[in-house]
Amino acid sequence: MGHILQFTVLGLANGTIYALIALGLSLVYKATRAINFAQGEVGTLAAFIAWELIGRHHQNWVVGALAGLAAAAVVGYVMHRFVATPMREASRVSLTIATLGVAFTLYGLEAKVFGSSPEVLPPPSLGFQGVSVAGYLLTPVYIYAIAAAVIASATLGVVLRRTRFGLGVLASAQDSDTARLLGVPAAKVSAFTWVGAAVLAGVAGLLAGPTQGVIYPFFMSGTLLFRGLVAALVGGFGDLPGAVYGGLIVGLVEAYSIEAFVHYPGLPEVILMALVLGVLLVRPRGILARGAA
């Protein structure tokens, strides 16, 4: 029983990082009905910027993290200004494919500037080793991930449902033409959506780097983006609380499958894909979706 509890804690801890990725994906989808495949690589870039300052130039971890988040926010604004805005009238499939192009552009930039060798992003250190839960040491990185997922979900929920600007974002998602006629600032809505999603990706990248051990170009797109997509599908694309719950579910399923099939590498990914197929067949809007996605 103690062994199961340890994997439960580990799964929930990893699930909070997947939840951050799913939150960014759901935020973009909620406003644009497009899937942002650049979400993972924006997080990778933030991790590399932080590593450049922390690992190579020996700056304080907070300084490196803030620089990484700033870089992610700039990329998000560039995507709003030069991808989403010009393609406002294009099909959502075209916009989705454009984000894939952005992801590979960032990958090439990372490989050129930082090299293709794996690098170690040190974890933040505030003088304590973490908290022991069910015999498993919950490191500070995981504690920050849990806090970030809760704060991000609650903040977005309040902004989108309790402020006029947030209601404008939701109105634009439902009918952008009518929302513009009613005075909703389309440019500000788009900037908020893409920059907010990029910052969430940056936070996920800064937390995933230390937990994954090493960072390298495409490391988030190649490993964590898939789990974030599964989490968003399970929770219901566009449902922000559902994205958090979906991330936790994916983390638990992954942890239990790794424990059960430790001698079968690659099988946990197959199980996650089976989970996606099951959700799409039984409840396409997502298991936890409370309304239309």
Backbone torsions as a table, in degrees:
resi	resn	phi	psi	omega
1	MET	NA	-39.9	178.4
2	GLY	-62.6	-36.9	178.2
3	HIS	-63.4	-42.8	178.7
4	ILE	-63.9	-41.3	178.8
5	LEU	-62.0	-38.2	178.6
6	GLN	-62.0	-45.5	179.2
7	PHE	-68.7	-29.4	175.9
8	THR	-65.1	-45.6	178.9
9	VAL	-63.4	-44.2	179.1
10	LEU	-62.5	-41.6	-179.9
11	GLY	-64.8	-42.1	178.4
12	LEU	-66.5	-37.6	179.5
13	ALA	-64.6	-48.1	176.8
14	ASN	-64.4	-34.8	-178.7
15	GLY	-62.1	-29.5	178.6
16	THR	-67.2	-34.1	176.1
17	ILE	-68.7	-42.0	176.2
18	TYR	-62.7	-34.2	179.5
19	ALA	-64.6	-37.5	178.1
20	LEU	-63.3	-41.5	177.4
21	ILE	-65.1	-44.5	-179.6
22	ALA	-64.2	-34.7	177.6
23	LEU	-61.3	-45.1	178.5
24	GLY	-63.8	-41.9	178.2
25	LEU	-63.0	-43.1	-178.1
26	SER	-68.6	-35.0	179.4
27	LEU	-62.7	-46.7	178.5
28	VAL	-65.1	-43.5	-178.6
29	TYR	-65.0	-37.4	-179.3
30	LYS	-62.5	-35.2	-176.4
31	ALA	-92.7	-26.2	-172.0
32	THR	-124.4	-15.3	-173.3
33	ARG	61.4	29.7	176.2
34	ALA	-124.3	152.4	177.7
35	ILE	-97.2	126.9	-176.6
36	ASN	-92.1	94.4	-179.5
37	PHE	-76.0	-5.5	175.8
38	ALA	-85.3	-3.6	-175.7
39	GLN	-56.0	-44.6	-179.1
40	GLY	-65.7	-42.3	-175.4
41	GLU	-74.4	-26.7	172.5
42	VAL	-63.1	-41.1	176.3
43	GLY	-64.8	-38.1	177.4
44	THR	-62.9	-43.8	179.0
45	LEU	-61.8	-42.7	178.1
46	ALA	-60.2	-41.2	179.0
47	ALA	-64.6	-39.1	179.7
48	PHE	-68.4	-40.1	177.7
49	ILE	-61.5	-43.9	178.3
50	ALA	-63.0	-43.0	179.2
51	TRP	-62.3	-39.1	179.4
52	GLU	-57.5	-41.8	-178.3
53	LEU	-82.2	-40.3	-175.4
54	ILE	-80.4	-51.2	-174.5
55	GLY	-80.3	-37.7	-175.4
56	ARG	-94.0	-39.4	-176.9
57	HIS	-106.5	4.7	171.3
58	HIS	57.2	40.0	175.4
59	GLN	-84.7	165.0	176.2
60	ASN	-60.1	146.8	-176.2
61	TRP	-61.5	-38.2	-179.4
62	VAL	-63.7	-40.1	178.8
63	VAL	-61.8	-45.9	178.9
64	GLY	-63.8	-40.9	-179.6
65	ALA	-64.7	-43.2	179.6
66	LEU	-64.7	-38.3	177.2
67	ALA	-64.7	-40.0	177.7
68	GLY	-64.0	-41.6	178.5
69	LEU	-67.6	-37.1	177.3
70	ALA	-64.1	-41.7	177.7
71	ALA	-62.9	-41.1	178.4
72	ALA	-63.2	-41.8	179.2
73	ALA	-63.0	-38.8	178.0
74	VAL	-63.5	-43.9	178.6
75	VAL	-62.0	-41.3	178.2
76	GLY	-60.9	-41.6	179.3
77	TYR	-67.7	-39.0	177.7
78	VAL	-62.1	-39.8	177.7
79	MET	-64.9	-39.7	176.2
80	HIS	-62.3	-46.5	-171.5
81	ARG	-75.8	-40.3	-170.8
82	PHE	-111.8	-3.5	177.7
83	VAL	-121.0	-60.5	-173.8
84	ALA	-69.0	-44.3	-177.1
85	THR	-65.4	-49.2	177.7
86	PRO	-63.1	-25.3	-177.4
87	MET	-101.9	23.4	-177.6
88	ARG	-59.1	-36.7	-178.9
89	GLU	-94.6	-1.6	179.7
90	ALA	-77.2	166.7	178.2
91	SER	-67.6	155.4	179.8
92	ARG	-67.0	-29.2	176.2
93	VAL	-64.3	-41.7	178.8
94	SER	-62.7	-41.8	178.8
95	LEU	-65.4	-40.2	177.7
96	THR	-60.2	-45.0	179.2
97	ILE	-64.6	-35.8	178.2
98	ALA	-62.6	-38.2	177.7
99	THR	-65.5	-31.9	176.0
100	LEU	-64.7	-38.5	176.0
101	GLY	-63.4	-39.6	176.8
102	VAL	-62.4	-40.5	-180.0
103	ALA	-59.7	-45.6	-179.0
104	PHE	-71.9	-29.2	174.4
105	THR	-64.5	-45.2	177.7
106	LEU	-63.9	-38.3	177.7
107	TYR	-60.1	-46.0	178.3
108	GLY	-63.6	-39.1	178.5
109	LEU	-63.8	-43.5	178.9
110	GLU	-63.0	-44.4	-179.9
111	ALA	-63.9	-36.3	-178.7
112	LYS	-73.0	-44.7	-174.0
113	VAL	-81.9	-44.5	-173.2
114	PHE	-103.2	-10.7	-178.3
115	GLY	86.5	167.8	-176.7
116	SER	-95.7	-3.7	-179.1
117	SER	-74.4	142.4	176.7
118	PRO	-63.9	142.2	178.2
119	GLU	-126.1	156.3	-178.4
120	VAL	-104.3	119.7	173.9
121	LEU	-93.5	110.6	-176.9
122	PRO	-64.8	148.3	178.2
123	PRO	-75.5	157.7	175.1
124	PRO	-66.7	144.7	-179.4
125	SER	-129.2	120.1	178.6
126	LEU	-119.8	23.6	174.9
127	GLY	90.7	6.3	175.7
128	PHE	-135.4	154.2	-172.0
129	GLN	-90.5	-13.4	-178.5
130	GLY	126.2	-167.2	-177.6
131	VAL	-126.3	133.3	178.0
132	SER	-85.8	122.8	178.8
133	VAL	-128.1	119.0	179.6
134	ALA	54.9	36.0	179.1
135	GLY	82.5	0.0	178.8
136	TYR	-110.0	132.2	-179.6
137	LEU	-80.6	112.2	177.2
138	LEU	-85.3	102.7	-173.9
139	THR	-69.2	162.3	179.1
140	PRO	-54.5	-35.2	-179.8
141	VAL	-59.7	-44.3	179.6
142	TYR	-67.7	-36.2	177.4
143	ILE	-63.0	-42.9	177.0
144	TYR	-64.0	-37.6	179.9
145	ALA	-63.9	-42.5	178.3
146	ILE	-61.8	-47.0	-179.7
147	ALA	-62.4	-42.2	-178.3
148	ALA	-64.1	-42.3	-179.4
149	ALA	-64.2	-43.2	179.9
150	VAL	-65.4	-47.1	-177.9
151	ILE	-64.7	-44.5	-178.5
152	ALA	-62.8	-44.9	-179.6
153	SER	-64.1	-44.8	-179.2
154	ALA	-66.1	-41.6	-179.4
155	THR	-64.2	-46.7	178.9
156	LEU	-62.9	-38.9	178.7
157	GLY	-61.6	-42.7	179.5
158	VAL	-67.3	-45.4	-177.7
159	VAL	-62.2	-44.2	-174.1
160	LEU	-76.7	-26.0	-174.2
161	ARG	-113.3	-10.4	-175.3
162	ARG	-122.3	0.4	179.1
163	THR	-124.4	153.8	179.6
164	ARG	-62.9	-39.6	179.5
165	PHE	-64.3	-43.1	179.0
166	GLY	-62.3	-40.7	176.6
167	LEU	-64.1	-32.0	175.1
168	GLY	-65.7	-37.5	176.2
169	VAL	-61.3	-45.9	179.4
170	LEU	-65.0	-39.4	178.9
171	ALA	-64.7	-39.6	178.5
172	SER	-64.3	-35.3	178.6
173	ALA	-65.8	-35.3	-178.8
174	GLN	-78.6	-44.1	-178.3
175	ASP	-156.1	93.5	-173.6
176	SER	-64.8	-36.5	-179.0
177	ASP	-65.2	-47.3	179.7
178	THR	-65.3	-38.6	179.1
179	ALA	-61.4	-40.0	178.5
180	ARG	-66.2	-37.8	177.9
181	LEU	-64.9	-28.7	179.6
182	LEU	-86.2	1.8	175.2
183	GLY	96.6	8.8	177.3
184	VAL	-71.6	124.0	-177.8
185	PRO	-72.4	100.4	-174.7
186	ALA	-60.3	-39.6	-178.2
187	ALA	-64.5	-42.4	179.9
188	LYS	-67.9	-38.0	177.9
189	VAL	-62.3	-46.0	-179.8
190	SER	-64.0	-43.8	179.8
191	ALA	-62.3	-43.8	178.5
192	PHE	-59.8	-43.4	-176.8
193	THR	-63.2	-52.1	-173.9
194	TRP	-74.2	-38.4	177.8
195	VAL	-68.8	-42.4	178.2
196	GLY	-60.6	-44.2	178.4
197	ALA	-64.3	-38.8	-179.7
198	ALA	-66.1	-40.5	178.2
199	VAL	-65.0	-40.7	175.2
200	LEU	-60.0	-40.5	176.4
201	ALA	-63.5	-40.2	178.3
202	GLY	-62.6	-43.4	177.6
203	VAL	-60.9	-44.6	178.7
204	ALA	-60.9	-41.8	179.7
205	GLY	-64.6	-41.5	179.7
206	LEU	-65.5	-31.3	179.5
207	LEU	-87.7	-31.7	-178.8
208	ALA	-74.4	-33.6	-178.9
209	GLY	-53.2	-55.8	179.5
210	PRO	-64.4	-33.9	-178.1
211	THR	-75.8	-29.9	179.2
212	GLN	-80.7	-17.1	178.3
213	GLY	100.2	-51.4	179.7
214	VAL	-137.7	158.7	173.9
215	ILE	-120.0	150.4	179.2
216	TYR	-159.7	159.8	-179.8
217	PRO	-53.8	131.3	178.3
218	PHE	76.9	13.3	-174.3
219	PHE	-67.8	-36.2	178.2
220	MET	-78.3	-39.4	178.2
221	SER	-65.0	-34.0	-176.2
222	GLY	-81.6	-20.5	-175.8
223	THR	-125.6	-50.7	-169.7
224	LEU	-90.1	-26.7	-178.9
225	LEU	-61.2	-39.2	178.5
226	PHE	-59.0	-43.5	-180.0
227	ARG	-68.3	-36.0	175.6
228	GLY	-64.4	-39.9	176.9
229	LEU	-63.2	-43.1	178.1
230	VAL	-61.6	-43.1	179.8
231	ALA	-61.6	-43.2	179.3
232	ALA	-64.2	-39.2	178.6
233	LEU	-67.3	-42.8	-179.9
234	VAL	-63.6	-43.1	-178.9
235	GLY	-79.0	-18.2	-177.0
236	GLY	102.0	109.4	-178.9
237	PHE	-55.5	127.6	-179.1
238	GLY	95.8	-11.1	178.0
239	ASP	-97.1	107.7	-173.3
240	LEU	-69.3	-47.6	173.8
241	PRO	-60.8	-36.5	178.1
242	GLY	-61.8	-33.4	177.7
243	ALA	-62.4	-39.2	178.4
244	VAL	-66.9	-48.2	178.8
245	TYR	-62.5	-39.0	178.1
246	GLY	-62.4	-40.1	177.6
247	GLY	-61.3	-42.3	179.4
248	LEU	-65.9	-40.1	178.4
249	ILE	-63.1	-45.0	179.6
250	VAL	-62.7	-41.7	178.5
251	GLY	-60.4	-41.8	179.5
252	LEU	-67.7	-45.3	179.6
253	VAL	-60.6	-41.9	179.4
254	GLU	-64.2	-46.3	-177.9
255	ALA	-62.9	-44.4	-179.6
256	TYR	-67.1	-38.1	-179.2
257	SER	-70.5	-35.3	176.2
258	ILE	-64.6	-41.3	179.0
259	GLU	-65.8	-41.2	-176.0
260	ALA	-76.0	-31.3	-175.0
261	PHE	-124.3	48.0	-175.3
262	VAL	-61.1	-27.5	-178.5
263	HIS	-92.6	9.2	-179.2
264	TYR	-126.1	76.9	-178.7
265	PRO	-61.9	139.6	-178.4
266	GLY	95.4	-20.5	-178.4
267	LEU	-68.0	-36.6	176.1
268	PRO	-56.3	-37.4	177.2
269	GLU	-65.2	-37.3	177.3
270	VAL	-64.3	-39.4	178.8
271	ILE	-65.2	-40.7	177.1
272	LEU	-63.9	-39.3	177.0
273	MET	-65.0	-38.4	176.2
274	ALA	-63.6	-36.1	176.4
275	LEU	-62.2	-43.2	178.3
276	VAL	-61.2	-48.0	-178.8
277	LEU	-61.8	-39.6	179.1
278	GLY	-63.9	-42.6	179.0
279	VAL	-64.3	-43.5	-178.4
280	LEU	-65.2	-32.1	-179.6
281	LEU	-79.3	-40.2	-173.0
282	VAL	-89.8	-44.0	-176.8
283	ARG	-145.1	83.4	-174.2
284	PRO	-57.2	-28.5	180.0
285	ARG	-74.5	-9.2	-177.4
286	GLY	109.8	145.0	-177.4
287	ILE	-60.3	-38.0	-173.3
288	LEU	-101.7	3.1	-177.7
289	ALA	-66.9	135.5	-179.3
290	ARG	-103.2	-10.2	-179.8
291	GLY	-149.8	-168.7	178.4
292	ALA	-65.9	136.1	-177.8
293	ALA	-75.2	NA	NA
